[in-house]
Amino acid sequence: MKVLDLFSGAGGFSSGFAGTSDVHLAVDIDPVALQTYSLNYPSAKIIQRNIGSLHSIELEHELGGIPDIIITSPPCEEFSQANPDSAKSAAERIYGTGTARLLLDTIRIIGDLSPEVFVIENVAALIKAGGKEIVRREIERVGIDDVWFNLVRAHHHGNPSRRLRLFISNVKLNLPRGVPLRVMEAIGDLPPLDQDALFSPRNDVPNHERHSVTEDKLKEIRRTRWRYGAKRFRVGKKRSLPNWVRLTPDQIATSIIGLSRYIHPFEDRLLTVREHARLMSYPDSFVFTGPKDSQYNQVGESVPPLISHLIAEEVRTYLE
């Protein structure tokens, strides 16, 4: 079994596929994310490259043949509702000069290599404003007629945080339902980092270090109640969204996004990278490397490993 992971990031999407592949190749432009990938998947091959300049023949050479499975997460920032440019049509973005155009390179590589299964992950907003018709047309252009647009709400399948994502594939995905952990069920057993930490055993959990903030910001955190944000970020002339939201202990977490931070339900501090990872279903054995902001982004921009494993099981059933 040969698996190709394009726009691999830190490797969340690879989680369900890496253990069953004979050859696993990851491609990404971010060297820091690839360091995390290499640490957690030491037997995988790595290419640091812009997908737009990568030829399919090179990928085939590195894999030693045609991949059986291609999983990929092309950039989705231009389709995010938090992006001020999200009002543009899908055509303007996909056929423009921004990163959304990399979706076309993804389809090009899938068409060139003709894997038995492909799965493209992106934000649900991709299929709005004409996006669904464009994607279907471009995939059909490379000779693939079977296309499924699978909307997956990760929390419906057991992920501890809300996350709606689109998975475009040549296989219909029927993921089993699951009951997600609530916030404190997911992170409550981690060592405390407030004053109680003085009376707790040593903290050996990777990526579980307190995030330092200024005294002014700490005062805002102390005043912030459950479900409210200590900060806001602007996404348009008249629109802003909350940031630094204090999570509610007995509810599912809000979407864990790479550039956002969240406040612990009971301690007056921001969540650690490990707490972000727990809320995205990562095991504590998965270690993130690089600068702290990069680590948060690696978690928030990934496919939850739980969802990856469920998709991988669907793919294995299909291939059998």
Buried (B, 14 or more C-beta within 10 A) or exposed (E): BBBBBBBBBBBBBBBBBBEEBEBBBBBBBBEBBBBBBBBBBEEBBBBEEEBEEBEBEEBBEBBEEBBBBBBBBBBBBBBBEBBEBBEBBBEBBBEBEBBBBBBBBBBBBBBBBBBBBBBBBBBBBBBBBEBBEBBBEBBBEEEBEEBEBBEBBBBBBBBBBBBBBBBBBBBEBEBEEBEBBBBBBBBBEBBBBEEEBEEEEEBEBBBBEEBEBEEEBBEBBEEBEBEEBBBEEEBEEEEEBBBBBBBBBEBBBBBBBBBBBBBBBBBBBBBBBBBBBBBBBBEBEBBBBBEBEBBBBBBBBBBBBBBBBBBBEBBBEBEE
